[in-house]
Amino acid sequence: MTAIDPVTLSILSGRMEQIADEMDATLFRAAFNPIIAEAHDASHGLYHAQTGDTLVQGKSGLPIFVGVMSFAVKAVIEKAARDGDLQDGDIYIFNDAHIGGTHLSDMRLVRPYFRDGQLFCYLASVGHWHDLGGAVPGNYNPAATDVFQEAFNLPPVKLARAGQINQDIIDILLRNTRLPQSAMGDLNGQLGALDLGVKRMDALLDEYGANTVAEALDALGTRAESLMRAQIQDLPNGRWHAHDYLDNDGINDTPLKINLTLEIADDQMRLDFSGTADQCAGPVNIALPTAVATAYVAIKHMFPDLPANAGVMKPIDVVVPEGSLLAAKFPAPTGGYTETILRMIDVVFAAFAQAAPEMGLANAYGTINALSIAGKRKNGQPWVMFSFYGGGHGASLTGDGLNHGNAPISTATIPPMEILEAAYPVMFRKWALRPDSAGAGTHRGGLGAEYEIEVLEENGAEVFLFGERGRFAPKGACGGGEAALNGFAYEQDDGWHQPPLASKMRGIRLRAGQAVRLQTPGGGGYGTPADRAPDAVARDVARGLISAEAADNTYGPKWRKARG
Amino acid sequence: MTDTNIAKTMVGVDVGGTFTDVFVLDEATGVARVAKVPTTRPDQSGGFLDGIGQQVADLSRIAVVVHGTTAGTNALLERKGAKTGVICTMGLRDVLEMRRRDRPRTWGLRGSFEPVVDRRDRLEVPERTLADGSIHTPVDLDAVRSAAQALLDQGCDAVAILFANAYANNENEAKAAQAVRAIWPNPHVSTSSEILPEIREFERFSTTALNAYLQPEVSGYLGRLETALREGGFDGEFMIVQSNGGVMAVDTACRLPVRTALSGPAAGVIAAGYIAQTAGFDNIITGDMGGTSFDVSLIDGGQSMLAAQTSIDFGMVVRSPMIEITTIGAGGGSIAWVDKGGLLNIGPESAGSNPGPVAYGLGNDRPTVTDANIVLGRIDPDNPIGGKLKRLDVDAAKAAIDTHVGAPLGLDTISAAEAILKVANSRMAGAIRLVSIERGLDPKRFAFMPFGGGGALHTGAMMAEVGMRQAIVPRYPGVTSAMGCVIADMRQDFVQTVNALLNQLDPSALQSFMQDHTDQGMALLDAARSTFEDRIATFLLDMAYVGQTHTVPVPIDVPLKNGRIAPITAAQIDATFDAAYTQTFGRLLPGGVKRVLNLRSAITGIRPKFDLMSLAPTGTGSTAPIAHRKVHFTDGWYDTAIYDRLALPAGTTIAGPAILTQADTTVLVEPHLQARVDGFGNTIVEYKGGHA
């Protein structure tokens, strides 16, 4: 422990968190594209000068970035060490997902922060840009077999050198996007956020002195570590196993295993993903930084009050096997990384539910269900309706899961049906909860949803889906039951069909008047179903959330005498 | 109303969780009086009438009663509205429950949600309108009637009719509403196109369903109040403050109770803006410190900020323009605690006002922000605010601070109490900074205005932390909301989704929407008994480039002649959009196609303002301290003079350290600050010598 007094530490902790929050707010306000402005698919923070470790991160950015940003900074630290030319006023930019994690849509800006000629820390900004070239507008290409089919790849390079912006880099970027205005707007927003960060850091260091702030940063790391150690210490020692599967990679129809051994020894923890399937052909691979960051996200869902500081990960050893799809090598495609990291989170939840049932959380629906419907209007104008769909959250000791929530790695909301209908020639026949989709339990999971979308355009349309959980259902915890599988069907002249790859399909043609139906999984249940209060079962039956038959089968007939 | 002197008495009443505040203004004599009485529960009309009765013996002398109410908010938060049914489009019964696919908290994935309408009471009928307004399936009125009958049989008091794309064409909804109203036994029938003809089904359905849910409760409450007033001889006009800071007639409030969701706090911000502007401050940030929260609002160039919607609680979205108020969980009752990592935290857990701080002796033993203020001598333990308690238990507060903060951090009692305030102040200042930064405004340009009971204790800290040069404490900070009721203008907001590309827009169709909004708004002004100094119609278009989902508000300046809207052109809209877009984003998109999403109209009747000089000190008061007390400031104990704030004449300057007290407020003047009484009786807190 350093000597800094605890009150100053509390205040500096709040002030630095706020610097990151203000950087978030600056970008959200200035960004052109709605993925940043509305879905807040961006993040900002302060990072360690030597190690790149996360020191402080904003609270309103996307959850997955909380772990992944430090890898962007580490990549820049390595680059600067190789080139030996780090200066005050430099700004690095890149989107390479194999180095920085997540996917190529995320543009990362990293700026060294100097004080009195000395490197003090790094500031970084990441934001999801609307388009970066590649085969598919918006960079979501389910058929990609390498990164070049996904998007333009930029390794860490200097966007600014000693305060001078290099216009060449901007020219290259703008030539490699279908939406240059949007890209320029986002870039300006991110630069503005970094400028604000520098200004706020200057003021903070003027007020408290560089030494005090540096001491506070050390102390916050130590504190995060000791908080995490105290939490782990409260858990029993032991080893627990959990595994789950991805349906397939979109190219070859083979299940892909995600394997976890959780080991707790006193105040240390190991998450060992050995036994996970090898790198695959399709875009469900992820890069090593993404895997480590995902472990962090899963841990933070287990311990929601932990600070966003790398100290949290000190007592945690994350083992990612070489050659596995969790440590894919360049140029493997990573565009579908969301599905893989959701499954990683699921196995972490499943292992914790065994280790510490009282903090157990059943699986959430576990897929983002990226669905696009595309076609041409009568006047030849192309249209693409692209969106992610929701499902149920897992139940816990404290209660039933949430119906129709967003994915654990995101906080994005779904676009309104009426906005979609106004923009595209479709009509939602159904936008509803999906009965019998929740995992049973003392507390049941949240319900998934059912969306049925009819094509109105005379020319018909083509449908693409990238989903998961079509063959392996979200699991319950502590005796709770599985939720329903993801279900996808499409209408043809001879009736309804299901795609051969269950949760993924490409280019199915629909005529006007035909529809697609997406039935999303609910969340898993928590605790033995037989212990569920009969009143609660009767109420769910009366509300039509579970059918009477299913209730009889899962919960027994007791509910029939209860008041709903 | 034969006697004009009598007719000029105006009364503002704000019913809060703990107190009912009454502000009475006799415009003829210029005399203003205030009363503060305990709020009565469950029926708030008791305290309401009691408060007025304390200041006005004869209710027939009152011209106007304006009420800021939390009845609607409380009914929502406590889920005490009516049993409500929904009749909706086939396939969409769960929209209310599915929300926009959000979750209560980012981390932890816990918590679930139940909408105010049970799934059993949400019935579907065959009908469908498409996004372009064409009718895909005509409404099945037999199905509507049997759904309504089923809801009645199930015991519903109110019903909401929620049809897809009803903003684009309300024909199916209107027919259904007519059929339902023919058999529904009371007026509590709401339709989504009447309440909010705006695109986005969840927001429209939620607002409409919550309106239906509140109708029986709020109209019952307001009806009881009005009856009681009338029985007391009141023959004036009864009006209600809306969340947008304007007032509406009581019958409009009964029809649109969802617009009262932030009634009381909105009135407070309106008063704050008026007081500040009159005193020469155009830019202020208000801070209302209550028992559990600190509410921040920003007024820039005399204009308060309006938010398009709010969530009363998770999943309970109300979309109608409302004064933007940002809340953080740092109030007087917020609990100070040390976490496992050795860091001092404030809140979010709060002891509220019951059991309240440790010093209240009502059962809480964990230290609060107020306990720290008490231990440091900043609050007088012998004369607690509110008058509920005789004296405060300083020793108990000290013991709690020692146990829960001092011991774990290795600090003595005083240092621990100072630490609690430092951390609390830092969080409050953080909220102020963020609220301004989110709008791209520099908080240093603003003056701080504390109101509510506790805010003025933290004035100096907010100035220092945020870098503001001055603070203005209103003469009656404890009754700001009640005063705001008397100040607020009469205002009605309207919205209509247009959803047309600018190059395909039919300007005459837009003009007729504007005319319709104007006619409806003016009719409501005509029906009011108030006289208006002026009538103003403002129009905004929500616009964006095609492909963007977020819009820019584009103010359209349209002259109004004899109540008629002048013609508008697409070229005029185009130019105004470019100006608004450039101002927001710095650059235009060359060649981008522009879209008009919504028309928003506001019709405002400007009510005559009362002269704040009528509240000013007489100039003959006393500048002598009424007592002295030891008060702890950062570096030690100071012998501090205590003044009776309301007795100080205009122009008085009191050098810190000092405390100015009045019945419900303590103004803390730190050693490096001074307090100046301005011509209106406001206290201007500033650095000694008048500059930073």
HADDOCK unambig.tbl for C-alpha pairs under 7 A between the chains (distance, minus, plus):
assign (segid A and resid 6 and name CA) (segid B and resid 343 and name CA) 6.42 0.50 0.50
assign (segid A and resid 6 and name CA) (segid B and resid 409 and name CA) 6.87 0.50 0.50
assign (segid A and resid 7 and name CA) (segid B and resid 344 and name CA) 6.95 0.50 0.50
assign (segid A and resid 7 and name CA) (segid B and resid 419 and name CA) 5.84 0.50 0.50
assign (segid A and resid 10 and name CA) (segid B and resid 343 and name CA) 5.94 0.50 0.50
assign (segid A and resid 10 and name CA) (segid B and resid 344 and name CA) 6.03 0.50 0.50
assign (segid A and resid 10 and name CA) (segid B and resid 423 and name CA) 6.73 0.50 0.50
assign (segid A and resid 11 and name CA) (segid B and resid 423 and name CA) 5.91 0.50 0.50
assign (segid A and resid 11 and name CA) (segid B and resid 426 and name CA) 6.47 0.50 0.50
assign (segid A and resid 18 and name CA) (segid B and resid 430 and name CA) 6.94 0.50 0.50
assign (segid A and resid 22 and name CA) (segid B and resid 434 and name CA) 6.47 0.50 0.50
assign (segid A and resid 22 and name CA) (segid B and resid 437 and name CA) 6.82 0.50 0.50
assign (segid A and resid 25 and name CA) (segid B and resid 438 and name CA) 5.58 0.50 0.50
assign (segid A and resid 26 and name CA) (segid B and resid 438 and name CA) 6.63 0.50 0.50
assign (segid A and resid 29 and name CA) (segid B and resid 438 and name CA) 6.93 0.50 0.50
assign (segid A and resid 30 and name CA) (segid B and resid 585 and name CA) 6.48 0.50 0.50
assign (segid A and resid 33 and name CA) (segid B and resid 548 and name CA) 6.93 0.50 0.50
assign (segid A and resid 34 and name CA) (segid B and resid 548 and name CA) 6.46 0.50 0.50
assign (segid A and resid 34 and name CA) (segid B and resid 549 and name CA) 6.20 0.50 0.50
assign (segid A and resid 34 and name CA) (segid B and resid 550 and name CA) 6.71 0.50 0.50
assign (segid A and resid 181 and name CA) (segid B and resid 589 and name CA) 6.71 0.50 0.50
assign (segid A and resid 223 and name CA) (segid B and resid 341 and name CA) 5.02 0.50 0.50
assign (segid A and resid 224 and name CA) (segid B and resid 341 and name CA) 6.86 0.50 0.50
assign (segid A and resid 226 and name CA) (segid B and resid 341 and name CA) 6.03 0.50 0.50
assign (segid A and resid 227 and name CA) (segid B and resid 340 and name CA) 5.90 0.50 0.50
assign (segid A and resid 227 and name CA) (segid B and resid 341 and name CA) 4.96 0.50 0.50
assign (segid A and resid 300 and name CA) (segid B and resid 107 and name CA) 6.77 0.50 0.50
assign (segid A and resid 301 and name CA) (segid B and resid 107 and name CA) 5.06 0.50 0.50
assign (segid A and resid 301 and name CA) (segid B and resid 108 and name CA) 4.24 0.50 0.50
assign (segid A and resid 301 and name CA) (segid B and resid 109 and name CA) 6.86 0.50 0.50
assign (segid A and resid 302 and name CA) (segid B and resid 108 and name CA) 6.09 0.50 0.50
assign (segid A and resid 304 and name CA) (segid B and resid 107 and name CA) 5.14 0.50 0.50
assign (segid A and resid 304 and name CA) (segid B and resid 108 and name CA) 5.24 0.50 0.50
assign (segid A and resid 390 and name CA) (segid B and resid 101 and name CA) 6.18 0.50 0.50
assign (segid A and resid 400 and name CA) (segid B and resid 112 and name CA) 6.62 0.50 0.50
assign (segid A and resid 401 and name CA) (segid B and resid 110 and name CA) 6.94 0.50 0.50
assign (segid A and resid 401 and name CA) (segid B and resid 111 and name CA) 6.79 0.50 0.50
assign (segid A and resid 401 and name CA) (segid B and resid 112 and name CA) 5.88 0.50 0.50
assign (segid A and resid 402 and name CA) (segid B and resid 111 and name CA) 6.33 0.50 0.50
assign (segid A and resid 402 and name CA) (segid B and resid 112 and name CA) 4.26 0.50 0.50
assign (segid A and resid 402 and name CA) (segid B and resid 113 and name CA) 6.50 0.50 0.50
assign (segid A and resid 403 and name CA) (segid B and resid 98 and name CA) 6.71 0.50 0.50
assign (segid A and resid 404 and name CA) (segid B and resid 98 and name CA) 5.53 0.50 0.50
assign (segid A and resid 404 and name CA) (segid B and resid 101 and name CA) 5.63 0.50 0.50
assign (segid A and resid 405 and name CA) (segid B and resid 101 and name CA) 4.69 0.50 0.50
assign (segid A and resid 405 and name CA) (segid B and resid 102 and name CA) 5.44 0.50 0.50
assign (segid A and resid 405 and name CA) (segid B and resid 103 and name CA) 5.85 0.50 0.50
assign (segid A and resid 406 and name CA) (segid B and resid 101 and name CA) 5.43 0.50 0.50
assign (segid A and resid 406 and name CA) (segid B and resid 102 and name CA) 5.65 0.50 0.50
assign (segid A and resid 406 and name CA) (segid B and resid 103 and name CA) 6.77 0.50 0.50
assign (segid A and resid 411 and name CA) (segid B and resid 102 and name CA) 6.74 0.50 0.50
assign (segid A and resid 411 and name CA) (segid B and resid 106 and name CA) 6.74 0.50 0.50
assign (segid A and resid 413 and name CA) (segid B and resid 100 and name CA) 5.39 0.50 0.50
assign (segid A and resid 413 and name CA) (segid B and resid 101 and name CA) 5.31 0.50 0.50
assign (segid A and resid 413 and name CA) (segid B and resid 102 and name CA) 5.53 0.50 0.50
assign (segid A and resid 414 and name CA) (segid B and resid 100 and name CA) 5.39 0.50 0.50
assign (segid A and resid 414 and name CA) (segid B and resid 101 and name CA) 5.77 0.50 0.50
assign (segid A and resid 416 and name CA) (segid B and resid 200 and name CA) 5.42 0.50 0.50
assign (segid A and resid 416 and name CA) (segid B and resid 201 and name CA) 6.49 0.50 0.50
assign (segid A and resid 417 and name CA) (segid B and resid 201 and name CA) 6.97 0.50 0.50
assign (segid A and resid 418 and name CA) (segid B and resid 131 and name CA) 6.87 0.50 0.50
assign (segid A and resid 418 and name CA) (segid B and resid 165 and name CA) 6.48 0.50 0.50
assign (segid A and resid 418 and name CA) (segid B and resid 199 and name CA) 6.33 0.50 0.50
assign (segid A and resid 418 and name CA) (segid B and resid 200 and name CA) 5.55 0.50 0.50
assign (segid A and resid 418 and name CA) (segid B and resid 201 and name CA) 6.21 0.50 0.50
assign (segid A and resid 419 and name CA) (segid B and resid 199 and name CA) 6.98 0.50 0.50
assign (segid A and resid 419 and name CA) (segid B and resid 200 and name CA) 6.37 0.50 0.50
assign (segid A and resid 421 and name CA) (segid B and resid 131 and name CA) 5.82 0.50 0.50
assign (segid A and resid 422 and name CA) (segid B and resid 131 and name CA) 5.03 0.50 0.50
assign (segid A and resid 429 and name CA) (segid B and resid 91 and name CA) 6.02 0.50 0.50
assign (segid A and resid 430 and name CA) (segid B and resid 91 and name CA) 4.28 0.50 0.50
assign (segid A and resid 430 and name CA) (segid B and resid 92 and name CA) 6.17 0.50 0.50
assign (segid A and resid 431 and name CA) (segid B and resid 91 and name CA) 6.10 0.50 0.50
assign (segid A and resid 431 and name CA) (segid B and resid 92 and name CA) 5.55 0.50 0.50
assign (segid A and resid 432 and name CA) (segid B and resid 91 and name CA) 6.46 0.50 0.50
assign (segid A and resid 432 and name CA) (segid B and resid 92 and name CA) 5.90 0.50 0.50
assign (segid A and resid 432 and name CA) (segid B and resid 93 and name CA) 6.72 0.50 0.50
assign (segid A and resid 432 and name CA) (segid B and resid 94 and name CA) 5.07 0.50 0.50
assign (segid A and resid 432 and name CA) (segid B and resid 95 and name CA) 6.69 0.50 0.50
assign (segid A and resid 433 and name CA) (segid B and resid 94 and name CA) 6.09 0.50 0.50
assign (segid A and resid 543 and name CA) (segid B and resid 119 and name CA) 5.41 0.50 0.50
assign (segid A and resid 543 and name CA) (segid B and resid 120 and name CA) 5.29 0.50 0.50
